[in-house]
Amino acid sequence: QVQLVESGGGLVQAGGSLRLSCAASGRIFSITATGWYRQVPGKQRELVASISSGGSTNYADSVKGRFTISRSRDNAKYTVYLKMNDLKPEDTAAYYCQTRDDRRFEYWGQGTQVTVSS
């Protein structure tokens, strides 16, 4: 199994920046793709950015040019980051880290709240 713990959320003014972190533990050697999702109450969870096992990245149109996903990986640690610049009030949401392992099992973190004030 893989366990995920997000951190880095908070309250920021519009135009500001935050960096979210997702630290994985457990069978980190089995991790393939990882993504950041966000959810607003009453709406579906949406994919914000993802990074494949080969390092390819993908972004939602609404965050292209403002958000950057990256990862740090070695034998002992696996951490995925989401750097968010030029934040807008519409970026306010709970942000979740998600990953899949080599058996295609899916794992989710507990989420971290991002609030952008106007």
TIZANU-741792 format. One record per residue: residue number from 1; residue in one letter; x, y, z of N, C-alpha, C, O in turn. Coordinates in steps of 0.05 Angstrom, whole numbers. Layout:
N
{site NUM; "A"; {X; Y; Z}; {X; Y; Z}; {X; Y; Z}; {X; Y; Z}} ...
This chain:
118
{site 1; "Q"; {17; -24; 0}; {0; 0; 0}; {17; 25; 0}; {41; 24; 7}} {site 2; "V"; {5; 47; -8}; {18; 73; -8}; {1; 92; 9}; {-23; 93; 7}} {site 3; "Q"; {15; 107; 26}; {1; 128; 42}; {11; 155; 32}; {34; 159; 25}} {site 4; "L"; {-8; 174; 30}; {-2; 201; 20}; {-10; 222; 41}; {-31; 220; 53}} {site 5; "V"; {7; 241; 45}; {1; 263; 64}; {7; 289; 50}; {30; 295; 42}} {site 6; "E"; {-13; 306; 47}; {-10; 332; 35}; {-4; 353; 56}; {-12; 351; 79}} {site 7; "S"; {9; 374; 47}; {14; 397; 64}; {18; 422; 47}; {22; 420; 23}} {site 8; "G"; {18; 445; 60}; {24; 469; 45}; {1; 487; 38}; {4; 509; 28}} {site 9; "G"; {-23; 478; 44}; {-46; 495; 39}; {-48; 518; 58}; {-33; 520; 77}} {site 10; "G"; {-66; 536; 52}; {-70; 559; 70}; {-86; 581; 57}; {-99; 577; 36}} {site 11; "L"; {-85; 604; 69}; {-99; 628; 60}; {-79; 647; 47}; {-58; 653; 58}} {site 12; "V"; {-86; 656; 23}; {-68; 673; 8}; {-85; 694; -7}; {-107; 688; -15}} {site 13; "Q"; {-73; 717; -12}; {-87; 737; -28}; {-85; 731; -57}; {-66; 718; -66}} {site 14; "A"; {-104; 740; -72}; {-103; 737; -101}; {-76; 748; -112}; {-67; 770; -104}} {site 15; "G"; {-65; 733; -131}; {-39; 740; -141}; {-15; 728; -127}; {7; 729; -136}} {site 16; "G"; {-21; 716; -104}; {0; 704; -88}; {7; 676; -97}; {-4; 666; -117}} {site 17; "S"; {25; 663; -82}; {34; 636; -89}; {34; 618; -65}; {35; 627; -42}} {site 18; "L"; {31; 592; -71}; {33; 571; -51}; {47; 548; -64}; {46; 544; -88}} {site 19; "R"; {59; 531; -47}; {70; 506; -57}; {59; 483; -40}; {63; 482; -16}} {site 20; "L"; {45; 465; -53}; {34; 442; -39}; {54; 419; -42}; {68; 416; -62}} {site 21; "S"; {55; 403; -21}; {72; 379; -21}; {55; 355; -15}; {36; 356; -1}} {site 22; "C"; {63; 333; -27}; {50; 307; -23}; {72; 287; -18}; {87; 279; -36}} {site 23; "A"; {74; 278; 7}; {95; 259; 15}; {83; 231; 15}; {63; 226; 28}} {site 24; "A"; {96; 213; 1}; {87; 185; -1}; {104; 167; 17}; {127; 172; 21}} {site 25; "S"; {91; 147; 28}; {105; 127; 43}; {93; 100; 37}; {72; 98; 24}} {site 26; "G"; {106; 79; 45}; {97; 52; 39}; {112; 41; 14}; {136; 44; 12}} {site 27; "R"; {97; 30; -4}; {108; 18; -29}; {114; 39; -50}; {103; 39; -72}} {site 28; "I"; {132; 58; -43}; {137; 80; -61}; {150; 71; -86}; {148; 85; -107}} {site 29; "F"; {164; 48; -86}; {177; 39; -110}; {156; 31; -131}; {163; 28; -155}} {site 30; "S"; {131; 26; -123}; {111; 17; -141}; {95; 40; -154}; {78; 35; -171}} {site 31; "I"; {100; 65; -145}; {84; 87; -154}; {89; 92; -184}; {112; 92; -193}} {site 32; "T"; {67; 97; -199}; {69; 104; -227}; {61; 134; -229}; {77; 151; -222}} {site 33; "A"; {38; 139; -239}; {30; 167; -243}; {19; 179; -217}; {9; 165; -200}} {site 34; "T"; {22; 205; -215}; {12; 220; -191}; {-2; 245; -201}; {7; 258; -220}} {site 35; "G"; {-23; 252; -188}; {-38; 276; -196}; {-47; 292; -172}; {-49; 282; -150}} {site 36; "W"; {-52; 318; -178}; {-65; 335; -159}; {-93; 341; -169}; {-97; 348; -192}} {site 37; "Y"; {-112; 338; -151}; {-140; 344; -157}; {-150; 365; -138}; {-137; 370; -117}} {site 38; "R"; {-172; 378; -145}; {-184; 396; -126}; {-214; 393; -127}; {-226; 385; -147}} {site 39; "Q"; {-226; 401; -105}; {-255; 398; -103}; {-267; 421; -87}; {-257; 428; -66}} {site 40; "V"; {-288; 432; -98}; {-304; 453; -84}; {-330; 439; -75}; {-341; 423; -90}} {site 41; "P"; {-340; 446; -52}; {-365; 434; -42}; {-387; 435; -63}; {-393; 457; -74}} {site 42; "G"; {-400; 413; -68}; {-422; 412; -87}; {-414; 408; -115}; {-431; 405; -133}} {site 43; "K"; {-388; 406; -120}; {-378; 401; -147}; {-361; 376; -148}; {-351; 367; -128}} {site 44; "Q"; {-357; 366; -173}; {-340; 342; -177}; {-311; 349; -172}; {-302; 372; -177}} {site 45; "R"; {-297; 329; -163}; {-268; 332; -161}; {-256; 334; -189}; {-264; 319; -207}} {site 46; "E"; {-238; 353; -193}; {-226; 356; -220}; {-196; 354; -219}; {-183; 360; -199}} {site 47; "L"; {-185; 343; -241}; {-156; 340; -243}; {-144; 368; -249}; {-153; 382; -266}} {site 48; "V"; {-123; 374; -233}; {-109; 400; -237}; {-84; 395; -252}; {-78; 410; -271}} {site 49; "A"; {-68; 376; -244}; {-43; 370; -257}; {-35; 341; -251}; {-43; 330; -231}} {site 50; "S"; {-19; 330; -269}; {-10; 302; -265}; {18; 300; -276}; {27; 315; -293}} {site 51; "I"; {32; 280; -266}; {59; 274; -275}; {61; 243; -277}; {55; 229; -259}} {site 52; "S"; {71; 234; -300}; {72; 205; -305}; {98; 194; -294}; {116; 209; -284}} {site 53; "S"; {100; 168; -295}; {125; 155; -286}; {149; 164; -302}; {171; 164; -291}} {site 54; "G"; {145; 172; -327}; {167; 181; -344}; {172; 211; -341}; {191; 221; -352}} {site 55; "G"; {156; 224; -325}; {160; 253; -321}; {144; 271; -338}; {146; 296; -336}} {site 56; "S"; {127; 260; -355}; {109; 277; -371}; {88; 290; -354}; {78; 278; -335}} {site 57; "T"; {83; 315; -359}; {63; 330; -343}; {39; 338; -360}; {40; 340; -384}} {site 58; "N"; {17; 342; -345}; {-8; 349; -358}; {-22; 369; -339}; {-22; 365; -315}} {site 59; "Y"; {-35; 389; -350}; {-48; 409; -334}; {-76; 415; -344}; {-82; 413; -368}} {site 60; "A"; {-94; 422; -326}; {-120; 432; -333}; {-116; 459; -347}; {-97; 474; -340}} {site 61; "D"; {-133; 466; -366}; {-130; 491; -380}; {-131; 515; -361}; {-117; 535; -366}} {site 62; "S"; {-146; 513; -340}; {-150; 535; -322}; {-125; 542; -306}; {-123; 564; -295}} {site 63; "V"; {-106; 524; -305}; {-81; 529; -289}; {-56; 530; -306}; {-34; 535; -295}} {site 64; "K"; {-58; 525; -332}; {-34; 525; -349}; {-20; 552; -347}; {-33; 573; -349}} {site 65; "G"; {6; 551; -344}; {21; 575; -343}; {23; 587; -314}; {40; 604; -309}} {site 66; "R"; {7; 576; -296}; {8; 586; -268}; {17; 565; -249}; {30; 571; -229}} {site 67; "F"; {9; 540; -254}; {16; 518; -236}; {38; 501; -248}; {39; 497; -273}} {site 68; "T"; {55; 489; -231}; {76; 471; -240}; {77; 447; -221}; {79; 450; -197}} {site 69; "I"; {75; 423; -233}; {77; 399; -218}; {105; 388; -221}; {117; 389; -243}} {site 70; "S"; {117; 378; -199}; {143; 366; -201}; {145; 345; -179}; {127; 341; -163}} {site 71; "R"; {167; 330; -180}; {170; 309; -160}; {199; 305; -153}; {217; 312; -168}} {site 72; "S"; {203; 294; -130}; {229; 287; -120}; {228; 257; -112}; {211; 249; -97}} {site 73; "R"; {245; 241; -124}; {243; 212; -120}; {270; 200; -116}; {288; 204; -133}} {site 74; "D"; {273; 185; -95}; {297; 167; -92}; {287; 142; -78}; {263; 137; -75}} {site 75; "N"; {306; 125; -69}; {298; 99; -58}; {282; 102; -32}; {266; 85; -25}} {site 76; "A"; {287; 125; -18}; {274; 127; 8}; {250; 146; 9}; {233; 144; 26}} {site 77; "K"; {249; 164; -10}; {228; 185; -9}; {216; 189; -37}; {228; 186; -57}} {site 78; "Y"; {190; 196; -36}; {176; 204; -60}; {158; 227; -52}; {139; 224; -36}} {site 79; "T"; {163; 250; -64}; {147; 274; -58}; {139; 287; -84}; {156; 291; -101}} {site 80; "V"; {114; 295; -86}; {104; 309; -109}; {96; 337; -99}; {83; 340; -78}} {site 81; "Y"; {103; 357; -115}; {97; 385; -108}; {78; 397; -129}; {77; 389; -152}} {site 82; "L"; {64; 417; -120}; {48; 433; -138}; {53; 462; -131}; {44; 472; -110}} {site 83; "K"; {69; 475; -148}; {74; 504; -144}; {53; 519; -158}; {48; 516; -182}} {site 84; "M"; {39; 536; -143}; {17; 552; -153}; {23; 581; -151}; {27; 592; -130}} {site 85; "N"; {25; 594; -175}; {30; 622; -176}; {6; 637; -186}; {-13; 625; -198}} {site 86; "D"; {6; 663; -182}; {-16; 680; -192}; {-43; 668; -184}; {-61; 665; -202}} {site 87; "L"; {-46; 662; -159}; {-71; 648; -151}; {-95; 667; -153}; {-93; 691; -150}} {site 88; "K"; {-118; 655; -160}; {-143; 669; -164}; {-164; 659; -144}; {-162; 636; -135}} {site 89; "P"; {-183; 675; -138}; {-204; 665; -120}; {-217; 639; -129}; {-225; 622; -112}} {site 90; "E"; {-219; 635; -155}; {-231; 610; -165}; {-213; 586; -161}; {-222; 563; -167}} {site 91; "D"; {-189; 590; -152}; {-171; 567; -145}; {-177; 557; -117}; {-167; 536; -109}} {site 92; "T"; {-194; 571; -102}; {-202; 562; -76}; {-215; 535; -77}; {-235; 531; -91}} {site 93; "A"; {-204; 516; -62}; {-214; 488; -62}; {-198; 472; -42}; {-178; 481; -31}} {site 94; "A"; {-208; 448; -37}; {-192; 428; -23}; {-175; 413; -45}; {-186; 404; -65}} {site 95; "Y"; {-149; 411; -40}; {-131; 399; -60}; {-123; 372; -49}; {-115; 368; -26}} {site 96; "Y"; {-125; 352; -67}; {-119; 324; -60}; {-97; 313; -78}; {-96; 318; -102}} {site 97; "C"; {-79; 298; -66}; {-59; 283; -81}; {-69; 255; -86}; {-82; 242; -69}} {site 98; "Q"; {-64; 245; -110}; {-73; 218; -117}; {-51; 204; -132}; {-36; 217; -147}} {site 99; "T"; {-48; 179; -127}; {-28; 164; -142}; {-38; 136; -148}; {-56; 126; -135}} {site 100; "R"; {-25; 124; -168}; {-31; 96; -174}; {-5; 80; -171}; {17; 90; -175}} {site 101; "D"; {-8; 54; -164}; {16; 37; -163}; {16; 18; -187}; {-1; 20; -205}} {site 102; "D"; {36; 1; -187}; {40; -16; -211}; {19; -38; -213}; {18; -53; -233}} {site 103; "R"; {1; -40; -194}; {-22; -58; -196}; {-47; -42; -203}; {-69; -53; -203}} {site 104; "R"; {-43; -17; -209}; {-65; 2; -216}; {-84; 8; -193}; {-106; 17; -197}} {site 105; "F"; {-75; 3; -168}; {-91; 11; -145}; {-87; 41; -142}; {-67; 52; -149}} {site 106; "E"; {-109; 54; -133}; {-109; 83; -130}; {-108; 90; -101}; {-121; 78; -84}} {site 107; "Y"; {-93; 111; -95}; {-91; 121; -67}; {-95; 151; -66}; {-88; 165; -85}} {site 108; "W"; {-107; 160; -44}; {-113; 189; -41}; {-103; 198; -14}; {-102; 183; 6}} {site 109; "G"; {-94; 223; -14}; {-88; 236; 11}; {-113; 247; 24}; {-135; 245; 14}} {site 110; "Q"; {-109; 260; 47}; {-131; 271; 62}; {-140; 298; 53}; {-162; 308; 60}} {site 111; "G"; {-124; 311; 37}; {-131; 337; 26}; {-119; 360; 42}; {-114; 358; 66}} {site 112; "T"; {-115; 383; 29}; {-106; 407; 42}; {-121; 430; 30}; {-124; 432; 6}} {site 113; "Q"; {-130; 448; 47}; {-148; 470; 38}; {-131; 494; 28}; {-112; 502; 41}} {site 114; "V"; {-139; 504; 5}; {-127; 528; -6}; {-150; 549; -9}; {-170; 543; -21}} {site 115; "T"; {-146; 572; 3}; {-166; 593; 2}; {-152; 618; -9}; {-132; 627; 2}} {site 116; "V"; {-163; 629; -30}; {-152; 653; -43}; {-172; 676; -39}; {-195; 674; -49}} {site 117; "S"; {-163; 696; -26}; {-181; 719; -21}; {-177; 740; -43}; {-155; 743; -54}} {site 118; "S"; {-199; 754; -49}; {-198; 774; -70}; {-190; 801; -59}; {-188; 821; -75}} 
